[in-house]
Amino acid sequence: MPLPFPSGGKEMDGLPEKMTELPFILKGMMTAREAEMAVEIGAAGIVVSNHDHVHTNGR
């Protein structure tokens, strides 16, 4: 069951302190700045996916 995490980069500040002291991974980064923010707040990793299967390499 998913937890009710906030969405959007502006809501990432303070997230780990509010949720857990365990290592955490953030999903749904949309920009390089959001990925940087994830690192700044201590994320153990991020998940980046391509749900629409759109080719970004030109093929």
Secondary structure, 3 states (H helix, E strand, C coil): CCCCCCCCHHHCCCHHHHHCCCCCEEECCCCHHHHHHHHHCCCCEEECCCCCCCCCCCC
